[in-house]
Amino acid sequence: MIPFSILDLSPIAEGSNPSTSFRNTLDLAQHGERWGYQRYWLAEHHGMPGIASAATAVVMAHVAGGTSTIRVGAGGIMLPNHSPLVIAEQFGTLEALFPGRIDLGLGRAPGSDQTTARALRRNLESDADAFPQDVLELQDYMSDNPRQRVLAVPGKGAKVPLWILGSSTFGAQLAAHLGLPFAFASHFAPQMMMQALSLYRANFQPSAQLAKPYVMLGFNVFAADSDEEAHFRATSMQQAFVNLRTGRPSQLPPPKAGYLDTLGLPERAMLDSVLSCTAIGAPATVSAQLRDFIARTGADELMITSQIYDHAQRLRSYEITAEARQALARAEAGL
């Protein structure tokens, strides 16, 4: 059975604060490690009231320091916001502190709105279209024999696996060209998923890091002990997404009974589209939806995200998902 991993934004629940979010993040990582999850990734977003993982490398150190075996990574670092040298130093430092456990996923979006992106700019000439060159520059800084005169210390010779993140065919083509694993943001932008996967697999060129294509897909899970409860828990993320897309970004709201019934047709259609790669339900329901998604996509790994308001219920969702994976593995083995 393919590995499952965890994607966390350190959500700030309504009425809470970042300190609580970071405690919950570490608690989830420690539980995820015991439940057999492969990786724990954090994502860079800026200027969003409900996301606390803006200083991604710092939060990664918090998680890695409180765990012992699970891989800890960025899913991702938005490279147009940063100098490649700084990222090489940050992740070289993380790798030196936690050898063999650090991943670096790279994206070319700003992870924010345009006003925030301008405030984040690393210089006046920052350009998202320079992303491929930035990736190559970063690779060189972390190589054994960099060609550049400036050394990344720590960073030089760091064996940090690079991933390309994407929500379109651009990332798929770049990952294939560079021979890197590809993580697709199907958990919120699934529209081009199958086209991107086909392009990546067809055009993949082996590299020193990776011999054959490797695809990780984002997937939302809202699992609970009953279908009704799971659909209720899912309304927090649904509210947050509608708020974001309508220009009212918010903290993660508490669940609201009957929320979908309050929406107009455009909002319902938007949610149906962007959250089409989602499992909501009791254990048997979630297990069937996971099995069908894996069969349809041929994913090599799933990155599970579960934006649930109550921390205990969020833990329960990830626990049910881990149990579903074990059940699928037994079925696959004919046990």
VMD Tcl script that draws the C-alpha trace (Angstrom):
set ca {
  {0.00 0.00 0.00}
  {1.29 3.45 -0.88}
  {2.49 5.76 1.92}
  {0.24 8.40 3.43}
  {1.65 11.71 4.68}
  {0.30 14.79 6.49}
  {0.01 18.35 5.18}
  {-0.47 20.94 7.91}
  {-1.00 24.70 7.71}
  {-0.94 25.10 11.51}
  {-4.53 26.35 11.31}
  {-5.55 29.13 13.68}
  {-9.05 28.27 14.82}
  {-11.52 31.06 15.50}
  {-10.95 32.31 19.05}
  {-7.49 30.73 19.24}
  {-3.93 31.97 18.58}
  {-0.65 30.88 16.90}
  {0.83 29.51 20.13}
  {-2.01 27.03 20.40}
  {-1.71 26.22 16.70}
  {1.96 25.32 17.08}
  {1.26 23.11 20.11}
  {-1.44 21.35 18.11}
  {0.90 20.99 15.14}
  {3.53 19.21 17.21}
  {0.88 17.03 18.87}
  {-0.47 16.00 15.47}
  {3.04 15.24 14.20}
  {3.76 13.05 17.21}
  {0.49 11.16 16.73}
  {1.12 10.89 12.98}
  {4.53 9.39 13.64}
  {2.97 6.68 15.84}
  {0.23 6.02 13.28}
  {2.74 5.35 10.50}
  {2.54 8.48 8.37}
  {5.57 8.92 6.10}
  {6.05 12.71 6.16}
  {4.82 15.81 7.91}
  {4.84 18.82 5.63}
  {4.10 22.47 6.41}
  {3.15 25.08 3.84}
  {4.24 28.69 3.37}
  {1.34 31.15 3.28}
  {1.40 34.83 4.18}
  {-1.11 37.41 5.34}
  {-3.81 34.82 6.09}
  {-5.54 35.06 9.49}
  {-6.15 31.31 9.68}
  {-2.65 30.01 8.79}
  {0.28 30.13 11.21}
  {2.98 28.40 9.13}
  {4.36 31.49 7.38}
  {7.87 31.01 8.83}
  {7.89 27.47 7.50}
  {11.49 26.48 8.27}
  {11.09 27.65 11.87}
  {7.94 25.56 12.40}
  {9.67 22.60 10.74}
  {12.43 22.80 13.36}
  {9.76 22.80 16.09}
  {8.19 19.64 14.62}
  {11.42 17.82 13.84}
  {12.75 18.55 17.33}
  {9.68 16.96 18.90}
  {9.63 13.82 16.73}
  {12.20 11.17 15.89}
  {11.42 9.21 12.72}
  {8.81 10.96 10.57}
  {10.22 13.00 7.69}
  {9.57 16.74 8.07}
  {9.30 19.00 5.06}
  {8.03 22.12 3.36}
  {5.09 21.68 1.07}
  {6.18 24.09 0.11}
  {8.58 26.94 0.15}
  {7.44 29.56 -2.35}
  {10.79 30.22 -3.97}
  {9.95 33.57 -5.66}
  {9.68 35.00 -2.14}
  {13.25 34.06 -1.21}
  {16.86 34.11 -2.27}
  {17.91 30.55 -3.19}
  {21.00 31.06 -1.04}
  {18.90 31.77 2.06}
  {16.78 28.65 1.45}
  {19.94 26.57 0.96}
  {21.25 27.85 4.30}
  {17.95 27.29 6.11}
  {17.47 23.75 4.83}
  {21.15 22.94 5.14}
  {20.79 23.93 8.79}
  {17.68 21.76 9.22}
  {19.44 18.81 7.59}
  {22.45 19.26 9.87}
  {20.17 19.31 12.92}
  {17.95 16.40 11.80}
  {20.00 14.30 9.35}
  {18.08 12.26 6.81}
  {14.65 13.56 7.81}
  {14.19 16.84 5.89}
  {12.29 17.39 2.59}
  {12.11 20.58 0.54}
  {9.11 21.12 -1.70}
  {9.34 24.15 -3.98}
  {6.51 26.19 -5.49}
  {6.44 29.23 -7.73}
  {3.26 30.87 -6.40}
  {3.64 33.62 -3.78}
  {1.37 31.88 -1.26}
  {-0.47 35.15 -0.72}
  {-2.43 37.91 -2.45}
  {-0.61 40.32 -4.74}
  {-0.36 43.10 -2.14}
  {1.28 40.73 0.33}
  {3.49 39.35 -2.43}
  {4.82 42.85 -3.10}
  {5.56 43.28 0.61}
  {7.43 39.94 0.56}
  {9.54 40.67 -2.49}
  {13.16 39.78 -2.01}
  {14.15 42.55 -4.42}
  {12.52 44.80 -6.98}
  {13.29 42.36 -9.80}
  {11.74 39.21 -8.23}
  {9.94 37.26 -10.93}
  {7.93 34.05 -10.62}
  {8.91 33.23 -14.22}
  {12.49 32.83 -12.99}
  {11.41 29.85 -10.88}
  {13.19 27.17 -12.97}
  {16.46 29.09 -12.77}
  {15.99 29.62 -9.03}
  {15.54 25.86 -8.57}
  {18.77 25.17 -10.47}
  {20.60 27.80 -8.42}
  {19.33 26.23 -5.20}
  {20.34 22.76 -6.37}
  {23.84 24.03 -7.07}
  {24.20 25.64 -3.62}
  {23.36 22.29 -1.99}
  {25.52 20.15 -4.30}
  {28.83 18.59 -3.31}
  {30.74 20.80 -5.74}
  {28.91 24.11 -6.27}
  {29.82 26.09 -9.38}
  {29.00 29.43 -7.72}
  {31.61 31.38 -5.80}
  {29.35 31.95 -2.81}
  {29.06 28.95 -0.49}
  {25.93 28.02 1.43}
  {27.14 27.17 4.95}
  {25.35 25.09 6.12}
  {23.96 23.87 2.81}
  {26.85 22.71 0.66}
  {26.56 18.95 0.24}
  {23.24 18.75 2.08}
  {21.33 15.69 0.96}
  {17.90 17.33 1.12}
  {15.50 15.81 -1.43}
  {13.89 18.46 -3.63}
  {10.29 18.22 -4.81}
  {8.47 20.37 -7.35}
  {4.99 21.46 -6.30}
  {2.35 22.45 -8.79}
  {-1.30 22.93 -9.63}
  {-0.87 23.03 -13.42}
  {1.15 21.46 -16.20}
  {4.03 23.93 -15.67}
  {5.22 22.22 -12.49}
  {4.72 18.80 -14.05}
  {6.94 19.66 -17.01}
  {9.65 21.18 -14.80}
  {9.67 18.21 -12.41}
  {9.89 15.82 -15.36}
  {12.73 17.78 -16.98}
  {14.76 17.95 -13.76}
  {14.02 14.35 -12.75}
  {12.43 15.37 -9.44}
  {9.40 14.02 -7.57}
  {6.19 15.92 -8.25}
  {3.58 16.94 -5.65}
  {0.29 18.12 -7.14}
  {-2.10 20.39 -5.23}
  {-5.18 18.33 -6.01}
  {-6.57 19.05 -2.53}
  {-7.58 22.55 -3.66}
  {-6.81 22.82 -7.41}
  {-7.68 19.48 -9.00}
  {-8.81 20.72 -12.38}
  {-5.60 19.90 -14.30}
  {-4.55 16.91 -12.19}
  {-4.85 14.11 -14.72}
  {-3.30 16.15 -17.54}
  {-0.37 17.14 -15.32}
  {0.21 13.56 -14.19}
  {0.21 12.31 -17.77}
  {2.70 14.97 -18.86}
  {4.99 14.30 -15.92}
  {5.07 10.56 -16.40}
  {5.49 10.74 -20.17}
  {8.34 13.25 -20.10}
  {10.25 12.20 -16.98}
  {14.04 12.20 -17.30}
  {15.94 10.18 -14.65}
  {18.29 12.15 -12.41}
  {20.80 11.52 -9.64}
  {17.96 11.99 -7.14}
  {15.24 9.91 -8.81}
  {15.28 7.02 -11.28}
  {11.57 6.95 -12.20}
  {8.54 9.23 -11.83}
  {7.13 9.67 -8.34}
  {3.83 11.48 -7.77}
  {2.35 12.63 -4.48}
  {-1.21 13.96 -4.57}
  {-2.91 16.23 -2.06}
  {-6.18 14.80 -0.73}
  {-8.66 16.16 1.82}
  {-10.05 13.79 4.42}
  {-12.77 14.59 6.92}
  {-13.25 11.33 8.80}
  {-15.40 10.71 11.85}
  {-17.31 7.88 13.46}
  {-20.38 8.59 11.30}
  {-20.99 10.11 7.87}
  {-23.21 12.78 9.43}
  {-20.55 13.90 11.89}
  {-17.85 13.96 9.19}
  {-19.95 16.20 6.94}
  {-20.55 18.50 9.90}
  {-16.79 18.71 10.65}
  {-16.04 19.47 6.99}
  {-18.06 22.68 7.10}
  {-15.22 24.52 8.85}
  {-12.94 24.13 5.86}
  {-15.81 24.83 3.46}
  {-16.56 28.10 5.23}
  {-12.89 29.10 5.26}
  {-12.54 28.38 1.54}
  {-15.63 30.36 0.58}
  {-14.43 33.23 2.78}
  {-11.02 33.19 1.08}
  {-12.38 33.04 -2.45}
  {-14.80 35.89 -1.77}
  {-12.09 38.18 -0.42}
  {-12.78 37.68 3.28}
  {-9.97 35.46 4.57}
  {-10.70 34.26 8.07}
  {-9.55 32.11 10.92}
  {-10.83 28.53 10.75}
  {-14.50 28.82 11.76}
  {-16.35 26.36 13.98}
  {-18.51 23.87 12.06}
  {-21.99 24.98 11.15}
  {-24.93 22.62 10.71}
  {-26.64 23.03 7.35}
  {-23.93 25.35 6.03}
  {-24.07 24.11 2.44}
  {-27.80 24.82 2.33}
  {-27.08 28.51 2.95}
  {-24.90 28.85 -0.15}
  {-25.93 30.01 -3.59}
  {-25.34 27.92 -6.69}
  {-22.02 29.63 -7.60}
  {-20.50 28.93 -4.16}
  {-21.74 25.33 -4.20}
  {-20.32 24.79 -7.67}
  {-16.97 26.27 -6.59}
  {-16.74 23.94 -3.60}
  {-17.76 20.93 -5.68}
  {-14.96 21.75 -8.11}
  {-12.07 22.68 -5.83}
  {-12.83 19.99 -3.24}
  {-13.48 17.16 -5.67}
  {-10.43 15.28 -4.33}
  {-11.95 14.80 -0.90}
  {-13.21 11.96 1.29}
  {-15.89 12.75 3.87}
  {-17.44 10.11 6.06}
  {-17.21 7.23 8.48}
  {-14.30 4.75 8.25}
  {-15.86 2.52 5.58}
  {-16.86 5.52 3.46}
  {-13.40 7.10 3.68}
  {-11.66 3.81 2.93}
  {-13.70 3.31 -0.25}
  {-13.08 6.88 -1.43}
  {-9.34 6.59 -0.80}
  {-9.18 3.29 -2.67}
  {-11.04 4.72 -5.66}
  {-8.83 7.84 -5.81}
  {-5.61 5.81 -5.69}
  {-6.89 3.46 -8.40}
  {-7.95 6.38 -10.63}
  {-4.71 8.34 -10.36}
  {-2.00 5.72 -9.77}
  {-0.57 7.99 -7.06}
  {2.70 6.88 -5.46}
  {1.83 8.67 -2.22}
  {-1.04 10.69 -0.74}
  {-0.56 13.92 1.23}
  {-3.55 14.08 3.56}
  {-4.91 17.38 4.81}
  {-7.73 17.69 7.30}
  {-8.77 21.22 8.25}
  {-10.99 20.47 11.23}
  {-11.82 23.08 13.87}
  {-11.59 20.92 16.99}
  {-8.08 19.52 17.56}
  {-9.27 16.25 19.11}
  {-11.60 15.65 16.17}
  {-8.77 16.47 13.77}
  {-6.61 13.85 15.45}
  {-9.47 11.37 15.16}
  {-9.76 12.07 11.43}
  {-6.08 11.30 10.88}
  {-6.33 8.20 13.06}
  {-9.26 6.87 11.02}
  {-7.33 7.62 7.82}
  {-4.31 5.68 9.08}
  {-6.58 2.76 9.99}
  {-8.16 2.93 6.52}
  {-4.71 2.69 4.95}
  {-3.92 -0.39 7.04}
  {-7.21 -1.98 6.02}
  {-6.52 -1.26 2.36}
  {-3.03 -2.78 2.73}
  {-4.50 -5.95 4.22}
  {-7.03 -6.19 1.42}
  {-4.30 -5.65 -1.16}
  {-2.29 -8.46 0.39}
  {-5.33 -10.74 0.40}
  {-5.40 -11.00 4.20}
}
mol new
graphics top color blue
foreach p $ca { graphics top sphere $p radius 0.5 }
foreach p [lrange $ca 0 end-1] q [lrange $ca 1 end] { graphics top cylinder $p $q radius 0.2 }
display resetview
